[in-house]
Amino acid sequence: MNTKSEVKPEVMVIDTTRQAVPYQTGNIPGPKMAHAVMPAVPGKMLIKAKRPLLIVGSEIDDEEVLARVVMFGKAGIQIASVGDSYKHLSGKGLDAHYINMHALASYLCDPQWPGLDGKGGYDLVVFFGITYYYASQAISALKNFSNLKIISIDKYYHPNADMSFGNLKRDVFIAALDEVIAQLPK
Amino acid sequence: MTPKKGSFVIEELENVQINIGKVGAEEEQIAQGPTPRPEIIGLRNWDYHIIDRYNPVYTPTGDTCDFCTYGKCDLTGNKEGACGIDLEGQSARQALLISIMGSACHSAHGRHLLNYLIKKYGADFPIDVGPSNLKAPLTETIMGITPKTIGDFIPVLEYVEEQLTQLIAATNTGQEGAARDFESKALHAGMLDLLGMEVADIIQISCLGFPKSDEKAPLAEMGMGILDPRKPVVICVGHNIAAPAYILDHMDKNGLFDKIEIAGLCCTAHDMTRYNKTAKIIGSMSKELKYIRSGIPDVLVTDEQCVRADILKEAQKLHIPVIATNEKITYGLPDRSNDNVDDIIDDLVSGKQPGVVLLDFEKIGELVPKLAMKIGPIRKAKGYTALPDEEEFKKLVSKCTKCLQCTRDCPQSLPISDAMAAAVNGDLSLFEKLHDKCVGCGRCDFSCPVDIPVLNVIEKASQRVIREEKGKMRIGRGQIGDPEIREEGRNLVLGTTPGVLAFVGCGNYPDGTKDVYDIVEEMIQRSYIIITSGCAAMDIGMFKDKDGKTLYERYPGRFVKGNLLNTGSCVSNAHIAATTIKVASIFAGRKTKGNWEEIADYVLNRVGAVGIAWGAYSQKAFSIGTGCNRLGIPVVVGPHGTKYRRAFIGKPYKKDDWNVLDGRDGSVVNVEPAPEHLMITAETKDEVMPLLAKLCFRPSDNSLGRAIKLTHYIELSEKYLKKMPDDWHIYVRSEADLPVAKKEQLMKLLEEKGWKIDWEKKKILEGPLRKVDVSFQPTNVLRLCKEVKK
């Protein structure tokens, strides 16, 4: 008996763990480098975190990337807007705060920092859309001098994070962000 | 009377010579402060003031230490290594080492010049820097002496060299271990750097006829497109004028300026134009490899600093002889200093030798023009260039596989493969854009798996824009003269001139040269005083407005608001820092000699000066910045500056960090965070502009000054970040501090923040951190308080 197999819609297979080598070739910090993760991991960690912080920078000027930043913000995640990224977030009704990335790295290492809104520090830092080497250096402070969990969901593999996507092509990157966002409470 | 060294011989006692070190001392040589010639911990208390407020922030580039044979040690997570040092300590040790490197570089430059100039002009040659009584502010403040002759700088450099040796010793394994004290020592190294630079520039200004505080110094031609490549071309690379001066003299004497093109790359170019205004400038270090590969230079003359390590290799490929004129860079070349000039020329023209070390300045002066005249026509006839021809170019761009390896190796992550793809279709515009953003490092050449010489391809594609690359720069003026300080000091301290912004450093810009021009244009239109030096000074002059004028042609060069001043080469950075000392001394009457702490305390609390090294790449830039920090001057660097691994960042939420003393009675006053940081980075030019405005706030601002500074801070934030700054209200002490045009609107915002406003009288009743007090004497140093003194 012939049975018709169910026709499933074509789904883009996202593997964010490929190409997990430092995006800038020489950026090899030492024995501890980020675990490459699939989008489900940061998604679940964002849900589990008591006080997560999303950091975004000057590379959110891409329309599709910006749309994902807004989705994160609408899902209730507080945003640290570093570099000149705030000009893209202004007036969008997000809990977004401008701060200098270097200063933020310093404050995140300080348990006494009251946070961007005065409500206390953070337990999880997730970031994307920041100039690669700038982000890499800034989070090296967090890696070595704080107890925070740091996850890169950028299109670059960031060795100084605890977890990171590998080096992704733009379409995979956007799809990966969508997968992370899909797990957040609506 | 200046102390002199002397000796005499007693007759009939032939073998006895009595040397007298120093004879006499008059009042002006007596130190006025407690720390003349401070030892390596002599200013530690001041350093602690700085470090305790502006905490060092470490961003390691590597988590291991391999300094000794115990290692490599894994220090990740601030673990200790085998010697007991943790990552914080190791990062601070690296900050010290970087500062020492930079400081040694400038001081050794000064030493080379001093030995040479004393030999040529004599130790008694008088110092002449222009219309100033305070001729050597850093020397006075650090050493406690007033030098009168170039020979008076001998003990100054001896002091620097001795201190640097002590500091280097502290970095050995088993020596210093505390991050805090490594930082204090790094600040010491930075201060020594300022001192070494001051010596180097004052002696060359005095002896070599450089402009002396000349606000109307002439303009120099500049750019990759300015030379006539049909003539023999001599290019001098580096920072030290000694050798190029002889070449210029020889050319001048023999009327060769019409026959030979001579120009400089990097700071040597500055000093060549200061020495002889006929000389030209190719540009910053970013142009070095690009220009060599063009094949245009017929002779390369190197001296010291910012010379590429591969310059001989690159030159050799194009049959460009290299004349190495400084002991610090010799490339394994034979020393021909004792040989006949014509013999050397024969060996270079024939290619028998790719270059020579030549340390005899007279011979350099004679040889280089002769060599250029001889080899120039030969090279031009052969058409040497590393750039591909049209056919080859097409083949090369079509070879690109878009693997992106070049982008991943590029310091700026430039989208090179997109430009390759566009060029396949005949569109060169993307490459033309890359030309300005590319720092010319050549890393891409080594990364390409299909062996495309990427930099050459970028440059070939950009020939149209390179031909048009013609700018102008006002020749380095040297110091800011005392009369200018008298005129402007008050405005600076009260804040009515919104600030002094010093654009210094190198060309490792995150997004191209144009950014630094854009930032300067914005800030100068807002009446900030812009001082510049080094590669930044060149890059500022590379762009023109719609009328074809550079910023140097649009804005005068006096030390008053809305002016653009170029002090000169790297070592002239000393004058920028020293300007703040002059303000403290001339405007406020502070004693300078041996009085670093008081002067730096004054600068930190009252002089709204900020340094910006937007493209800083070198150890020298870091040590200059660190020296400025010890003098109380905040410094901002571009995003690459995070790779220096240490910043000094204030924490405005820690209220107690912002306690200062009132000099009148020693009472503690909690002030606004001003300046908020001492060394910090920014990601983009749009971010840096409001940051610069904010870092110009000082506790001493009067209300008019504060209102002006606040206006710019708010406007720049609104213009570039599309928001009111979150912290603008912290800087409001009374309604008089509010910008007049927005007063009502801002008062409403303050009311929303919970401040109490009397709308009838338009007065703030409650809310500010403190009130305005025109007599307030902010200080961080208890001994400077009057009541305490009693």
Interface residues (C-beta under 8 A of the other chain):
Chain A: Y23 Q24 T25 G26 N27 I28 P29 G30 P31 K32 G57 S58 V82 G83 D84 Y86 K87 S90 G91 H97 Y98 N100 M101 H102 A103 A105 S106 Y107 C109 D110 Q112 W113 P114 I130 T131 Y132 Y133 Y134 Q137 A138 S140 A141 K143 N144 F145 N167
Chain B: N55 V57 Y58 T59 P60 T61 G62 D63 T64 D74 L75 T76 G77 N78 L87 E88 Q405 R408 D409 P411 S413 S447 P510 P639 H640 T642 K643 R645 A647 I649 K651 Y653 K654 H677 I680 T681 A682 E683 T684 D686 E687 L691 Y720 L721 K722 K723 P725 D726
